[in-house]
Amino acid sequence: MIEYLETKGTAQEHTQADLGIATKSGAPDFCTKIDVENETLIAHGIRHQFPHHAIIGEESVGTGPIPPVETSVPTWIIDPIDGTTNFVAGLHPLTCVSIGYCVNGTPVVGVIYVPSTQELYLGVQGYGAYRNGHKLSQQASTATKSLREAVICNEMGYTRNAHELDILLGAQRRLYVQGCQGFRQLGSGCLDLCYVASGRLDLVYAGLCTEGWKPWDYAAGYIIIKEAGCYMEPIYTNATTTTNKTTTEDKNKDGAVSSSSAAFDLYGTSVICAVSKELLDEVRAVILDDLPIVD
C-alpha cells in the first residue's frame, strides 16, 4: 500500500493494469491485487500463530455468502484495504487495514492501521481503545449531544438507482434543514468508526437504504467504538428493513422514533454510531422521518 501511495501522481505511478483491478458486484465495487496480497499476508501470519482459528476475509469471500462467525472457534475478520477507491485515487489518509478478533461470536479485539499516517487504532475488551498508545475516551459530560453541534458522516455506497439516491440525499437534506454543522463522506467505513471514537466525527450512519456495510467493516471498529465510550446500534430496531419504512411499533404515542438501545449485529444491514446516545437518537429520528418506501 505504501509503495503505491508514495508513487501516485509521479512518473513512477502504477497503472490500473499494474493494480490488477477486478470488479466485484458492480463498476464502483472493485478490488486490486494489493487487496488480495494484504489479505494473504495477514491470513498467513494468523495461521502461523493460531492454526486452529477461523478467518473470514473480504477478498476470500468475494461476492459469495459470508460465513457465520462460529461461537465455538475464535474468528478473525479481515478487511485488507478499506477505502479501496480512495487507495486507487491516492487519497493517503483515507485508506486503512482492519482486523477484528471474535470470541464466542463477539468482537473482543480490533486493530485498524492507516499506513500513510502511521495511525494505529487498537481496542481490547475491558482494556480501552487507543490511537498510537493514547487512550481514546468520549466523556458523557462533554460529548456532542445535539444535531446542531454535530459533524455527520454517511457513505453513499454503490447504488446508482435514482429512487435509492433520493432516499439517501433526502435524509441528508433533513439533517441539514435541522441544522447539523456539516456533512462528510470519507469513503472508509472503518475509519469513520475510528474518527467517531476519536471525536473527529460526531456520528456516522449507513444502511438507510442499500448502502449498508459488511462484517469486515464493523468487526474491528465495533470494539474500538465501545471501549472509547461511544454508542453503536442498528438504524432499524423493530423497523421493516425490507421496506425501509418505520412501522407503528417504532414510534411512541407522540410519533417519535423509539430511543431504546438495540444490540448491534455484525451481520446486520444498518448501523448508526455516535459519541453520545442523545445524538444517536436525535439523528435516527430525523433520518427515519417520512422515509419513503423502496420499490
N, C-alpha and C positions, 0 to 999 in steps of 0.2 A: 504494500500500500504506500509506504513512504517513498520508495523509488519512483513509483508512478506519479504521486502527488508533487514531488520535487521537480519532475521534468515537464509537468503540464505547462503548456504555453511557451516552451523553449524549443530550440532546434532539435533537441533530443526527445521530443514528446512521443509517447507511444501512440500508435494509431488504433482505431477501433478493431482492426484485424488483429493487432498485437494483443488486445484485451480479450479476444475470443468472445465477444458479446453474443449471448444467446437469449432469445425471447422466451418468456415463460407463459403467463396467462394472457398477455397482450403486449402491444408495442411499448407501452410505458413501463411494463414489468419485465425486467431482464436481469441477467447475472453476467459476470465476467469470469474469466479463468482465474482471476485473483480471488474472487469469492470462493471458488472451488478449492484453490490451493490453501487459502486460510483455513477453511473447514477441515481439510485433510491434515494440516499441521496440528490444529487444536485437538482433533479426534485422536491422532497418533499419540500426542502427549498424555491425554486422558487414559487411553487404553494401556499405555505403558505403566502408568501408576496405579490404575484401577481397572484391571482387566475384566472384572465381573460387573461393572457398571453399564447401564444403558446410555445411549447417546441419540438425541434427536437433533439433526442439523437441517437448516433451511434448504441447503442445496441438495442434500441426500434425499430429502422428502420430495423436493421439486413441486410438481403440480398434483402429486398423488395425495391420498388421505394421510392426515397427520397421525402418527401413532400415539396412543394414550400414554400418559406418564404413569408407569406402574407403581403402585403403592408398595410392592414387595422388593423393588430393586431401586437403588439410588440412580437418579437420571440426570444427565447433563443436557441442557438445551442451548444450542449454538446459533447465533446469527453472525456469520463470518464477516460480513460487511453490511451494516445498517446504514441506509442512505446511499445506496449504490448509484443513483442518479447524481447525487452530489459528488460522489467519488469520481465518476467518469468526467464530470464537469470541472473537477479540480477544486471544489469548494472545501478547502482543507479542514476547517474546524468542525464541519457538519457531517462527518462520516466516522463511524466507530465500529468496534468489535464488541459483541455482547455474549457472555457466558453465564448461564444460570445453573445452579445445582439444586436439585429437588430430593427431598427425603419424605417418604410416605405421601408422595404426590404433591408436596408443598415446597415452594422455593425457600431455601434456608441460607443460601449464599448467592450473591450476584456480583459480577465483575464486568464493568464496561470501560473500555480503553479507547481513547482518542489519540491515535498515533501522531498526528501532526502537531498537536498541542501538548502531548505527553501528559494528559489528564487521565488519572486512573481513579475511577469510582468503584467503591467497594462497600457492599452491605452484607452483614452477617447477623443472622437472627439472634437477638439478645445482646449483641455487642456493638450495635450502632452502624451508621453509614459515614463514609469518609470520601474526601476528594484529596488525593495526594497526601494522605495522612492527617488531614484536617477534618475534624468531625463536623458533619452536616446536621443542623438542627433548626427546624422551623417552629419557633415557640408560639404557643397558642395566644399569648398576650400581644405579640407583635405581628403575626402573620396577617396577610391581606384577607379581609373578611367581606369586602363589598365589591360588587362588579364594577362600580365606578372608579375603583382604585386599581383594577386588575389589568395585567397584560396576559392575553389568552392566546393559546395556540391550537390550531386544528389542521391536521394533514388531510388534503383533499382526496388522496388515494388515486386509483387508476381509472375511475369512471369517466367516461366521455358522453354519458347519456344526459340529454338536456333536462329531463324531469328530475333526475337524481341531483344534478348540479343545482337546479333551482332549490331543492330541499337544503343542500349544504350551504349555498350562498344566502338563502333566506334566514337560516339560523345565525349566520354571521351578521347579517343586516340587523336582526333583532337585538343582538348583543351590542352592536354599535349604537342603535337607537336608545338602548338602555344606558349608554354612557360609558362603556368599557374604555380603558386608557388606550388600548391598542391591540392589534391582531398580528400574529406571526405564523408563518408556515416554514418550518426549518428543514423538512424533508428527512428527518430521522426520528422515529418514534422513541427509540432507546434514549437518545439524547434529550428529547422532550421531557422524559421522565426524570433524567438526571438534573435537568435545568429546573424543574419544579422542586426537586429535593434540595437544590442549591439556592432556591429563591430567585433565580434568574427569570423564571416564568412563574406566574401565579396559578395557572391552570392549563391543562391540555385535555382535549376530548377527541375521541374517534369512534366510528361505528354508528353514527347517527343514521346513516343510510347504508351504503355498501363499502364505505372506506374503513372498515374495521381491520384490526391487526391480528397477528397470529401469535402462538405461544412464545416463539423466539423474540418477539417484540416486547413481551411482558416479563419473561422469567427473571432476568437479572434486575430490571428496573423495579419490579414489584418489591423486592426485599430492600432495595436502596430507599425507595419511597417510604415504606413502612417504618424503617429504622430511623429515617430523618424526621419522623413525626408528622408526615403528610397523610393524605386520605386518597384511597383508590377504590373505586366501585364501578360496576357496570352503569351505563347510562340508563338502560332499561331495567327496571326491577320486576314488576308484575306486568310490564308493558307487552303488547303483542308485537314482537320483533319482526314477524313476517309482514306486518303492515306498516311498521314504523309509526304507529299512532298510539298515544296513550289511551288506556281504557279507563272506565269509571273507577276501577279498583286502585288506580294510581293517584287519584285525586281525593282530597278531603272535601268536606262539605262546602268549603269556600272556593273549590275549584283549583286549589293549588296542588302541585305535584308533591307527593309524599316525601318527607325528608328523612325517612327511616334509613338506616345503614343497610347495605346489601353486601353480602360476601362476594369477593371478586373471584372470577373463574378464569384460569389461564386459557381455557378453550372457548371463552365467551366471545361474542362478536362486537362488544362495545366496551368502552372504558371512559371514565371521567376521573381525573386526578387533580387534586388541588392542595394548596398549602393550608387550607382551613376547611372544616366541614360547612361552615356558614357560606363560604364562597361556592363550594361544590353544589350545595343545594340550590342556591340562587341561580347559578348558571344552568343547572339541569332544568329548572322550571322555565327559564327563558327559551332554551333551545327546543324544548318539547312543546312549547305553547303553540297551538294551532298547527301542529305538524301535519302536512298533507300525506295522504296515503300513497304508498308506492304501488304503481300498477303492476 
